[in-house]
Amino acid sequence: MKKYPLYIYVIGVIVVLVIGSYISWRVGGETRLKSFELFAGGFWLGMLAMYIAMHIYRWK
């Protein structure tokens, strides 16, 4: 199985969240965009926690 660097996944997440934000803004307006922004903010907090944990608890 090929392993990719972490930044490849981060770029992929950024692209998906930007596309999702655009779609939610075009389809649902401000209300749906705010809901999506809350989801995206929680997702970024989770990614930050994963990044910190990856550096604290290294694979042996």
N, CA, C and O atoms as a Tinker XYZ file with bonds, in Angstrom:
   240  protein
     1  N      0.838000   -1.177000    0.000000    73     2
     2  CA     0.000000    0.000000    0.000000    64     1     3
     3  C      0.885000    1.243000    0.000000    63     2     4     5
     4  O      1.820000    1.351000    0.794000    81     3
     5  N      0.586000    2.166000   -0.886000    73     3     6
     6  CA     1.389000    3.375000   -1.007000    64     5     7
     7  C      0.981000    4.393000    0.047000    63     6     8     9
     8  O     -0.206000    4.677000    0.209000    81     7
     9  N      1.949000    4.942000    0.762000    73     7    10
    10  CA     1.675000    5.965000    1.771000    64     9    11
    11  C      1.951000    7.341000    1.179000    63    10    12    13
    12  O      2.986000    7.565000    0.551000    81    11
    13  N      1.007000    8.260000    1.388000    73    11    14
    14  CA     1.159000    9.627000    0.924000    64    13    15
    15  C      1.483000   10.524000    2.112000    63    14    16    17
    16  O      1.072000   10.232000    3.235000    81    15
    17  N      2.215000   11.612000    1.878000    73    15    18
    18  CA     2.490000   12.549000    2.969000    64    17    19
    19  C      1.198000   13.213000    3.462000    63    18    20    21
    20  O      0.202000   13.278000    2.742000    81    19
    21  N      1.240000   13.691000    4.676000    73    19    22
    22  CA     0.064000   14.285000    5.299000    64    21    23
    23  C     -0.446000   15.500000    4.532000    63    22    24    25
    24  O     -1.653000   15.733000    4.481000    81    23
    25  N      0.449000   16.271000    3.939000    73    23    26
    26  CA    -0.003000   17.482000    3.252000    64    25    27
    27  C     -0.891000   17.167000    2.047000    63    26    28    29
    28  O     -1.718000   17.997000    1.669000    81    27
    29  N     -0.743000   16.008000    1.444000    73    27    30
    30  CA    -1.614000   15.613000    0.334000    64    29    31
    31  C     -3.048000   15.484000    0.836000    63    30    32    33
    32  O     -3.978000   15.951000    0.179000    81    31
    33  N     -3.233000   14.855000    1.991000    73    31    34
    34  CA    -4.572000   14.717000    2.566000    64    33    35
    35  C     -5.139000   16.075000    2.988000    63    34    36    37
    36  O     -6.333000   16.322000    2.821000    81    35
    37  N     -4.308000   16.943000    3.523000    73    35    38
    38  CA    -4.770000   18.270000    3.941000    64    37    39
    39  C     -5.235000   19.077000    2.732000    63    38    40    41
    40  O     -6.263000   19.750000    2.796000    81    39
    41  N     -4.493000   19.015000    1.638000    73    39    42
    42  CA    -4.899000   19.714000    0.422000    64    41    43
    43  C     -6.219000   19.148000   -0.092000    63    42    44    45
    44  O     -7.089000   19.901000   -0.528000    81    43
    45  N     -6.372000   17.830000   -0.043000    73    43    46
    46  CA    -7.627000   17.213000   -0.457000    64    45    47
    47  C     -8.798000   17.669000    0.389000    63    46    48    49
    48  O     -9.878000   17.936000   -0.137000    81    47
    49  N     -8.596000   17.761000    1.696000    73    47    50
    50  CA    -9.657000   18.224000    2.599000    64    49    51
    51  C    -10.007000   19.681000    2.309000    63    50    52    53
    52  O    -11.183000   20.043000    2.312000    81    51
    53  N     -9.014000   20.513000    2.063000    73    51    54
    54  CA    -9.270000   21.915000    1.737000    64    53    55
    55  C    -10.114000   22.019000    0.480000    63    54    56    57
    56  O    -11.081000   22.780000    0.437000    81    55
    57  N     -9.754000   21.259000   -0.538000    73    55    58
    58  CA   -10.512000   21.301000   -1.797000    64    57    59
    59  C    -11.957000   20.865000   -1.564000    63    58    60    61
    60  O    -12.883000   21.519000   -2.045000    81    59
    61  N    -12.160000   19.774000   -0.835000    73    59    62
    62  CA   -13.513000   19.274000   -0.585000    64    61    63
    63  C    -14.328000   20.273000    0.233000    63    62    64    65
    64  O    -15.504000   20.486000   -0.062000    81    63
    65  N    -13.731000   20.889000    1.255000    73    63    66
    66  CA   -14.467000   21.852000    2.069000    64    65    67
    67  C    -14.796000   23.128000    1.292000    63    66    68    69
    68  O    -15.858000   23.714000    1.505000    81    67
    69  N    -13.916000   23.565000    0.403000    73    67    70
    70  CA   -14.211000   24.738000   -0.419000    64    69    71
    71  C    -15.364000   24.437000   -1.374000    63    70    72    73
    72  O    -16.272000   25.253000   -1.535000    81    71
    73  N    -15.325000   23.269000   -2.005000    73    71    74
    74  CA   -16.419000   22.887000   -2.909000    64    73    75
    75  C    -17.727000   22.735000   -2.130000    63    74    76    77
    76  O    -18.779000   23.182000   -2.587000    81    75
    77  N    -17.659000   22.108000   -0.963000    73    75    78
    78  CA   -18.859000   21.960000   -0.136000    64    77    79
    79  C    -19.417000   23.294000    0.318000    63    78    80    81
    80  O    -20.634000   23.478000    0.355000    81    79
    81  N    -18.539000   24.232000    0.665000    73    79    82
    82  CA   -18.996000   25.569000    1.064000    64    81    83
    83  C    -19.690000   26.276000   -0.091000    63    82    84    85
    84  O    -20.733000   26.905000    0.091000    81    83
    85  N    -19.111000   26.170000   -1.270000    73    83    86
    86  CA   -19.707000   26.811000   -2.433000    64    85    87
    87  C    -21.077000   26.218000   -2.744000    63    86    88    89
    88  O    -22.028000   26.952000   -3.011000    81    87
    89  N    -21.178000   24.899000   -2.711000    73    87    90
    90  CA   -22.453000   24.248000   -3.011000    64    89    91
    91  C    -23.503000   24.611000   -1.960000    63    90    92    93
    92  O    -24.642000   24.920000   -2.310000    81    91
    93  N    -23.134000   24.578000   -0.682000    73    91    94
    94  CA   -24.112000   24.910000    0.358000    64    93    95
    95  C    -24.536000   26.371000    0.287000    63    94    96    97
    96  O    -25.679000   26.688000    0.615000    81    95
    97  N    -23.655000   27.261000   -0.128000    73    95    98
    98  CA   -24.000000   28.668000   -0.280000    64    97    99
    99  C    -24.934000   28.874000   -1.464000    63    98   100   101
   100  O    -25.903000   29.627000   -1.367000    81    99
   101  N    -24.646000   28.204000   -2.592000    73    99   102
   102  CA   -25.480000   28.366000   -3.785000    64   101   103
   103  C    -26.861000   27.731000   -3.611000    63   102   104   105
   104  O    -27.857000   28.276000   -4.087000    81   103
   105  N    -26.926000   26.581000   -2.932000    73   103   106
   106  CA   -28.195000   25.861000   -2.805000    64   105   107
   107  C    -29.032000   26.404000   -1.653000    63   106   108   109
   108  O    -30.227000   26.647000   -1.821000    81   107
   109  N    -28.424000   26.596000   -0.493000    73   107   110
   110  CA   -29.200000   26.933000    0.690000    64   109   111
   111  C    -29.064000   28.338000    1.202000    63   110   112   113
   112  O    -29.782000   28.724000    2.124000    81   111
   113  N    -28.172000   29.115000    0.642000    73   111   114
   114  CA   -27.994000   30.484000    1.106000    64   113   115
   115  C    -27.192000   30.550000    2.400000    63   114   116   117
   116  O    -26.445000   29.634000    2.743000    81   115
   117  N    -27.370000   31.650000    3.097000    73   115   118
   118  CA   -26.581000   31.925000    4.309000    64   117   119
   119  C    -26.820000   30.911000    5.425000    63   118   120   121
   120  O    -25.887000   30.539000    6.137000    81   119
   121  N    -28.063000   30.465000    5.579000    73   119   122
   122  CA   -28.383000   29.553000    6.683000    64   121   123
   123  C    -27.655000   28.229000    6.528000    63   122   124   125
   124  O    -27.045000   27.737000    7.477000    81   123
   125  N    -27.716000   27.660000    5.353000    73   123   126
   126  CA   -27.041000   26.377000    5.131000    64   125   127
   127  C    -25.531000   26.547000    5.150000    63   126   128   129
   128  O    -24.818000   25.648000    5.596000    81   127
   129  N    -25.030000   27.679000    4.677000    73   127   130
   130  CA   -23.594000   27.929000    4.699000    64   129   131
   131  C    -23.086000   27.981000    6.132000    63   130   132   133
   132  O    -22.016000   27.446000    6.424000    81   131
   133  N    -23.830000   28.611000    7.026000    73   131   134
   134  CA   -23.402000   28.677000    8.429000    64   133   135
   135  C    -23.345000   27.283000    9.047000    63   134   136   137
   136  O    -22.436000   26.989000    9.823000    81   135
   137  N    -24.300000   26.428000    8.712000    73   135   138
   138  CA   -24.278000   25.056000    9.212000    64   137   139
   139  C    -23.057000   24.320000    8.692000    63   138   140   141
   140  O    -22.403000   23.588000    9.434000    81   139
   141  N    -22.749000   24.512000    7.418000    73   139   142
   142  CA   -21.580000   23.851000    6.843000    64   141   143
   143  C    -20.295000   24.391000    7.445000    63   142   144   145
   144  O    -19.338000   23.642000    7.641000    81   143
   145  N    -20.264000   25.689000    7.741000    73   143   146
   146  CA   -19.075000   26.276000    8.366000    64   145   147
   147  C    -18.842000   25.694000    9.755000    63   146   148   149
   148  O    -17.695000   25.488000   10.150000    81   147
   149  N    -19.909000   25.426000   10.499000    73   147   150
   150  CA   -19.755000   24.776000   11.808000    64   149   151
   151  C    -19.178000   23.377000   11.653000    63   150   152   153
   152  O    -18.297000   22.970000   12.411000    81   151
   153  N    -19.683000   22.642000   10.663000    73   151   154
   154  CA   -19.148000   21.310000   10.391000    64   153   155
   155  C    -17.675000   21.385000   10.010000    63   154   156   157
   156  O    -16.860000   20.614000   10.517000    81   155
   157  N    -17.330000   22.315000    9.114000    73   155   158
   158  CA   -15.949000   22.446000    8.655000    64   157   159
   159  C    -15.023000   22.850000    9.802000    63   158   160   161
   160  O    -13.897000   22.362000    9.894000    81   159
   161  N    -15.497000   23.739000   10.672000    73   159   162
   162  CA   -14.683000   24.133000   11.827000    64   161   163
   163  C    -14.409000   22.965000   12.750000    63   162   164   165
   164  O    -13.290000   22.813000   13.239000    81   163
   165  N    -15.412000   22.138000   12.997000    73   163   166
   166  CA   -15.206000   20.940000   13.812000    64   165   167
   167  C    -14.265000   19.963000   13.151000    63   166   168   169
   168  O    -13.458000   19.316000   13.818000    81   167
   169  N    -14.368000   19.853000   11.832000    73   167   170
   170  CA   -13.476000   18.957000   11.110000    64   169   171
   171  C    -12.030000   19.429000   11.216000    63   170   172   173
   172  O    -11.121000   18.617000   11.390000    81   171
   173  N    -11.813000   20.754000   11.110000    73   171   174
   174  CA   -10.452000   21.290000   11.235000    64   173   175
   175  C     -9.887000   21.082000   12.633000    63   174   176   177
   176  O     -8.695000   20.814000   12.785000    81   175
   177  N    -10.735000   21.205000   13.662000    73   175   178
   178  CA   -10.266000   20.923000   15.025000    64   177   179
   179  C     -9.849000   19.459000   15.154000    63   178   180   181
   180  O     -8.847000   19.145000   15.797000    81   179
   181  N    -10.622000   18.573000   14.539000    73   179   182
   182  CA   -10.264000   17.160000   14.548000    64   181   183
   183  C     -8.962000   16.892000   13.815000    63   182   184   185
   184  O     -8.154000   16.078000   14.260000    81   183
   185  N     -8.752000   17.572000   12.692000    73   183   186
   186  CA    -7.492000   17.402000   11.954000    64   185   187
   187  C     -6.309000   17.939000   12.750000    63   186   188   189
   188  O     -5.225000   17.356000   12.730000    81   187
   189  N     -6.519000   19.051000   13.450000    73   187   190
   190  CA    -5.449000   19.592000   14.287000    64   189   191
   191  C     -5.105000   18.623000   15.407000    63   190   192   193
   192  O     -3.929000   18.413000   15.705000    81   191
   193  N     -6.118000   18.030000   16.031000    73   191   194
   194  CA    -5.876000   17.045000   17.091000    64   193   195
   195  C     -5.136000   15.832000   16.533000    63   194   196   197
   196  O     -4.254000   15.288000   17.198000    81   195
   197  N     -5.489000   15.399000   15.312000    73   195   198
   198  CA    -4.801000   14.275000   14.694000    64   197   199
   199  C     -3.339000   14.618000   14.424000    63   198   200   201
   200  O     -2.456000   13.786000   14.635000    81   199
   201  N     -3.082000   15.827000   13.962000    73   199   202
   202  CA    -1.726000   16.252000   13.668000    64   201   203
   203  C     -0.872000   16.287000   14.936000    63   202   204   205
   204  O      0.274000   15.836000   14.938000    81   203
   205  N     -1.439000   16.822000   16.000000    73   203   206
   206  CA    -0.705000   16.878000   17.270000    64   205   207
   207  C     -0.462000   15.466000   17.793000    63   206   208   209
   208  O      0.644000   15.151000   18.233000    81   207
   209  N     -1.480000   14.620000   17.749000    73   207   210
   210  CA    -1.325000   13.245000   18.229000    64   209   211
   211  C     -0.312000   12.474000   17.386000    63   210   212   213
   212  O      0.423000   11.637000   17.911000    81   211
   213  N     -0.270000   12.748000   16.099000    73   211   214
   214  CA     0.680000   12.060000   15.231000    64   213   215
   215  C      2.113000   12.366000   15.648000    63   214   216   217
   216  O      2.982000   11.498000   15.561000    81   215
   217  N      2.368000   13.592000   16.099000    73   215   218
   218  CA     3.717000   13.948000   16.502000    64   217   219
   219  C      4.034000   13.537000   17.944000    63   218   220   221
   220  O      5.195000   13.302000   18.278000    81   219
   221  N      3.031000   13.452000   18.780000    73   219   222
   222  CA     3.269000   13.037000   20.167000    64   221   223
   223  C      3.432000   11.528000   20.263000    63   222   224   225
   224  O      4.368000   11.041000   20.897000    81   223
   225  N      2.515000   10.777000   19.629000    73   223   226
   226  CA     2.506000    9.327000   19.700000    64   225   227
   227  C      2.997000    8.762000   18.379000    63   226   228   229
   228  O      2.196000    8.357000   17.536000    81   227
   229  N      4.294000    8.734000   18.199000    73   227   230
   230  CA     4.876000    8.229000   16.934000    64   229   231
   231  C      4.730000    6.717000   16.852000    63   230   232   233
   232  O      4.703000    6.017000   17.864000    81   231
   233  N      4.635000    6.227000   15.598000    73   231   234
   234  CA     4.628000    4.783000   15.373000    64   233   235
   235  C      5.989000    4.208000   15.700000    63   234   236   237
   236  O      7.017000    4.822000   15.414000    81   235
   237  N      5.994000    3.042000   16.293000    73   235   238
   238  CA     7.285000    2.427000   16.666000    64   237   239
   239  C      7.621000    1.296000   15.743000    63   238   240
   240  O      8.664000    0.661000   15.900000    81   239
